[in-house]
Amino acid sequence: MNKIIRIMCLALSLVTSASALSSVIYHTSLSSSHNQLWKYDVATDQWSRLNDYKTGSNFAVDSLGGVYAYNGNRTGIDKYDPLTDTWSQILSAPVLGGTYSSNSYNFFNLEITNSGRFLLSGNNTSGLFYSDGGAWSSVNLGFGTAANGGYDPVNDLFAVSEFTGRNPILIDTNTFSKTVFPAAGQGGDWRRAGTILDNIFYTQTSGSQLEAWDLTNPGAGPSLITPGAGLRWMGTTADYNSGSLYAVDIVNPDFYSFDGSTWTRLANAPTGNHTTIAFANTATAQQPSVEISAPGTLAITLCAFLVICLRRITGTSAKL
C-alpha cells in the first residue's frame, strides 16, 4: 500500500510540472516598418501570432533554447520569455548603424556562443563586437560584414559574409583569427540566409540560388542549390538534432524544410519585410487546473488526503 501511495504522489508531481519543451521557429522582420512576431510549431505545422516585437537583428538561440535579440532601439540585448510572451533587456549593447544609403538597411547579426559570449555585427560594419561578463569589446575584421552570419554550436564555428562582397569568412570565436574563402560567390550580399549545418555554411547573395560552402575545404568554392518554388531571397535556420535546414522567403509566405537533397513545402509563413527565422527547443506554458503556490504543493496536499482516507478505510496507520 505504501508503494502505491508513493507512485501516486510521483505521478501527481509530474502532472503539475510548470512547463514542457516544444520545437518551434520564431519569425519576424528586420524592417523598421514591420514588427510582427510569429511562432511556428514544428509538430503541428501551424503558425500562431505572438506579441509584437521590434528588432534590428536576427534571433540568437543558446544551447538551452533561450532566444535573444538586438532590440529595435539598438540599445541592448533582450531575452524572450516564452511563458509570458514578453521581452526584457538583460545587457546593454553598442549602438550600431550601417552606412548603407537607406536606414531601413541597418540590419544586424547576433549570435550567442556555447560559452555565453554574444557576437554582434551589422551591414557594412567592419568591427565584430563581443561581450564578456557584461562588458563589450570589438575586433576590426578588415572588411564590412553582412547581416547574414551564422554560428554552429556543434563545432563552435562562426561564419559571416562580406557586405556586397563575394567571400564568406570563417572566424575563430576565441582568437578571432580569420579564414577567408578565396573562391568567389555570387556577389552582392544583404540577404538573411546565414546558417551553418554539418560543416556547411548556407548563405545567399544577389543570385536566387542558395550557396553551400564546405567549411572543411575553403578553396573549393560553393555548391549552388536551387531552392524550393517561390523562394527568391531567403532567411534560414537549422534544427541541429534532426539535421534539417529551414528556409523562408524574406517577403513572401513560401516556407520549406531541406534535408540536403529534397525541399519540402510547409505551411505558408506570414508575409514579412526582410524576414528572419530562428529554430529553438523552447518552453511552452501549461495551465494547471487549479492555482498553486508551488509545483509540488498540490501533490503534497492530495497525498496527505489519500493517507487519511486509507487509514479510515483500512483501520491501519498507513505512512508515506
C-alpha positions in Angstrom: 0.0 0.0 0.0 2.8 2.4 0.8 4.4 1.8 -2.6 1.1 2.6 -4.3 0.9 5.9 -2.4 4.4 6.8 -3.4 3.7 6.1 -7.1 0.6 8.2 -7.0 2.5 11.1 -5.4 5.2 10.9 -8.1 2.5 10.9 -10.8 0.8 14.0 -9.3 4.1 15.8 -9.1 4.8 15.1 -12.8 1.3 16.2 -13.8 1.8 19.6 -12.0 5.0 20.3 -13.8 5.0 24.0 -14.8 6.4 23.7 -18.4 7.3 21.5 -21.3 9.6 21.7 -24.3 8.4 22.3 -27.9 10.3 22.6 -31.2 9.4 26.0 -32.7 10.6 28.5 -35.2 10.3 32.2 -34.5 9.6 34.6 -37.4 10.0 38.3 -37.5 11.1 41.1 -39.9 14.1 43.4 -39.7 12.4 46.3 -41.4 11.6 49.2 -39.1 8.1 49.3 -40.6 7.3 45.7 -39.6 7.3 44.4 -36.0 5.1 41.3 -36.1 6.4 38.2 -34.2 5.2 34.7 -35.1 5.8 31.2 -33.9 5.8 28.0 -36.0 5.1 24.7 -34.3 7.2 22.0 -36.0 5.0 19.2 -34.7 1.7 20.6 -35.9 2.9 22.6 -39.0 0.9 25.7 -37.7 1.7 29.3 -37.2 0.5 31.5 -34.3 0.9 35.2 -33.7 2.7 36.4 -30.6 3.0 39.9 -29.1 4.6 42.4 -31.5 8.4 43.0 -31.0 10.7 45.3 -32.9 14.2 44.1 -33.6 17.1 45.1 -35.8 18.8 41.7 -35.7 18.1 38.0 -36.3 17.3 36.0 -33.2 20.2 34.3 -31.4 19.5 31.0 -29.7 21.6 29.4 -26.9 22.2 25.8 -26.2 19.2 25.6 -23.8 16.8 27.2 -26.2 16.9 30.7 -24.9 16.1 33.3 -27.5 17.8 36.8 -27.7 17.7 39.8 -30.0 19.4 43.1 -30.5 16.5 45.4 -29.7 14.9 47.8 -32.2 16.2 50.8 -30.4 19.7 49.4 -30.7 20.5 49.9 -27.1 20.7 46.4 -25.7 20.2 42.7 -25.8 16.8 41.4 -25.0 15.8 37.9 -23.9 12.4 36.3 -24.7 10.2 34.6 -22.1 8.0 32.1 -23.9 5.9 31.5 -20.8 4.7 35.1 -20.7 5.4 36.1 -24.3 7.4 39.1 -23.2 10.9 40.5 -23.7 13.3 42.1 -21.2 16.7 43.7 -21.6 19.5 41.7 -20.0 22.5 43.6 -21.3 23.3 47.0 -22.7 24.9 46.9 -26.2 26.8 49.2 -28.5 24.7 51.5 -30.7 25.5 50.3 -34.2 24.5 51.8 -37.5 25.4 50.7 -41.0 26.4 53.1 -43.8 24.0 51.9 -46.5 22.1 54.7 -48.1 18.8 53.8 -46.5 18.2 53.5 -42.8 15.9 50.5 -43.5 19.1 48.6 -44.3 20.6 49.0 -40.8 20.3 45.2 -40.2 22.4 43.3 -37.7 23.6 39.8 -37.0 23.5 38.5 -33.4 24.9 35.1 -32.2 25.5 33.6 -28.8 28.3 31.0 -28.4 28.4 28.0 -26.2 30.3 30.0 -23.6 27.6 32.6 -23.4 29.5 35.2 -25.4 27.4 37.4 -27.7 28.7 38.3 -31.2 27.2 41.4 -32.8 27.9 42.7 -36.3 26.0 44.6 -38.9 25.6 45.6 -42.5 28.9 47.2 -43.6 30.2 47.4 -40.1 33.9 46.3 -40.0 34.0 45.7 -36.3 32.8 42.5 -34.7 31.6 43.3 -31.2 31.7 40.6 -28.5 30.6 40.5 -24.8 32.5 39.1 -21.9 30.9 39.3 -18.5 28.7 42.2 -19.4 31.4 44.3 -21.0 31.8 44.8 -24.7 34.9 44.8 -26.8 35.5 44.8 -30.6 37.9 43.5 -33.1 38.4 45.0 -36.6 37.8 42.4 -39.2 39.2 44.5 -42.0 36.0 44.2 -44.1 32.4 45.3 -44.0 30.2 42.4 -42.7 26.8 41.4 -43.9 23.8 40.8 -41.7 23.7 37.1 -42.6 26.2 35.4 -40.3 25.8 32.0 -38.7 27.0 30.3 -35.6 27.4 26.5 -35.3 27.0 25.3 -31.7 28.1 21.8 -32.5 31.6 22.8 -33.7 31.8 26.3 -32.1 32.2 28.0 -35.5 31.2 31.4 -36.7 30.9 32.5 -40.4 29.8 35.7 -41.9 29.7 37.1 -45.4 31.1 40.3 -46.8 28.8 43.2 -47.3 28.1 43.4 -51.0 31.1 41.1 -51.4 31.8 37.7 -52.7 33.5 35.8 -49.9 32.4 34.3 -46.6 34.8 34.5 -43.8 35.2 31.8 -41.0 36.1 33.4 -37.6 37.5 31.7 -34.5 35.3 32.8 -31.7 38.1 32.6 -29.2 41.1 34.1 -31.0 39.2 35.9 -33.8 41.6 34.7 -36.4 40.1 34.7 -39.9 39.9 32.2 -42.8 38.8 34.0 -45.9 37.3 31.7 -48.6 39.1 32.7 -51.8 36.6 31.3 -54.3 34.1 34.0 -55.4 30.5 33.6 -54.6 27.7 35.3 -56.5 28.3 38.8 -55.2 26.2 41.5 -53.6 25.2 40.4 -50.1 22.4 41.7 -47.9 20.1 38.8 -47.7 19.0 36.9 -44.5 20.4 33.5 -45.2 23.3 32.6 -43.0 23.3 29.2 -41.3 25.9 26.5 -40.5 24.8 22.9 -40.5 27.1 19.8 -40.7 30.1 22.0 -41.6 28.3 23.6 -44.5 27.7 27.4 -44.4 24.4 28.1 -46.2 24.2 31.7 -47.4 22.9 33.7 -50.3 24.0 36.8 -52.2 22.4 38.5 -55.2 21.5 35.4 -57.1 18.4 33.3 -56.5 20.3 30.1 -55.6 21.5 29.1 -52.2 25.2 28.8 -51.7 26.6 25.9 -49.7 30.2 26.4 -48.6 32.2 23.5 -47.2 34.0 24.8 -44.1 36.5 22.0 -44.2 37.6 22.9 -47.7 37.7 26.7 -48.0 39.2 26.8 -51.5 36.6 24.6 -53.2 34.0 27.3 -53.7 30.3 27.0 -53.1 27.9 24.4 -54.4 24.8 26.1 -55.8 21.4 24.8 -54.7 18.2 25.6 -56.5 15.7 26.4 -53.7 12.0 25.3 -53.5 9.5 27.0 -55.7 8.7 30.6 -54.6 11.9 31.0 -52.6 13.7 34.0 -54.1 15.7 35.7 -51.3 15.8 33.7 -48.1 16.1 33.7 -44.4 17.4 30.4 -42.9 17.7 28.5 -39.7 18.6 24.9 -38.7 17.5 22.1 -36.3 20.8 20.5 -35.4 19.1 17.5 -33.9 17.3 16.4 -37.0 19.8 17.9 -39.5 17.0 19.9 -41.2 17.5 23.4 -42.8 14.5 25.7 -42.9 14.2 28.5 -45.4 11.6 31.2 -45.8 11.2 33.9 -48.4 12.1 37.3 -46.9 8.9 38.9 -48.2 6.5 36.2 -49.4 5.0 33.3 -47.4 6.9 30.4 -49.1 8.4 28.2 -46.3 10.3 25.0 -46.7 12.5 22.4 -44.9 15.5 21.0 -46.6 17.3 17.7 -45.8 20.3 18.2 -48.0 18.6 16.9 -51.2 14.8 17.5 -51.0 12.8 20.6 -50.3 9.5 20.0 -48.5 6.9 22.8 -48.6 5.5 23.6 -45.2 2.5 25.8 -44.1 2.7 29.3 -45.5 4.5 31.7 -43.3 3.3 35.2 -42.5 4.4 37.8 -45.0 7.2 40.0 -43.9 9.9 42.5 -44.8 13.4 41.2 -44.7 12.2 38.2 -42.7 14.5 36.3 -40.3 13.7 33.0 -38.6 15.3 31.0 -35.7 14.8 27.5 -34.5 14.5 26.8 -30.8 13.6 24.0 -28.4 11.7 26.3 -26.0 9.4 26.1 -23.0 5.7 26.2 -23.5 3.2 27.1 -20.8 0.9 24.5 -19.3 -2.1 25.8 -17.3 -2.7 23.8 -14.2 -6.4 23.0 -13.3 -6.1 24.9 -10.0 -3.9 27.7 -8.8 -0.9 26.5 -6.7 1.8 28.4 -5.0 4.5 25.9 -6.0 4.5 23.0 -8.4 4.6 20.3 -5.6 2.0 21.9 -3.3 -1.0 20.2 -4.9 0.7 16.8 -5.0 1.6 17.0 -1.3 -1.9 18.1 -0.3 -3.5 15.3 -2.2 -1.1 12.7 -0.9 -1.8 13.7 2.7 -5.6 13.4 1.9 -5.1 9.9 0.5 -3.2 8.8 3.5 -6.1 9.9 5.8 -8.7 8.2 3.7 -6.7 4.9 3.7 -6.3 5.0 7.4 -10.0 5.3 7.9 -10.8 2.6 5.3 -8.3 0.0 6.4 -8.0 0.9 10.1 -4.2 0.9 9.8 -1.6 3.5 10.3 -0.6 3.9 6.6 2.5 6.1 6.2 4.3 7.8 3.3 
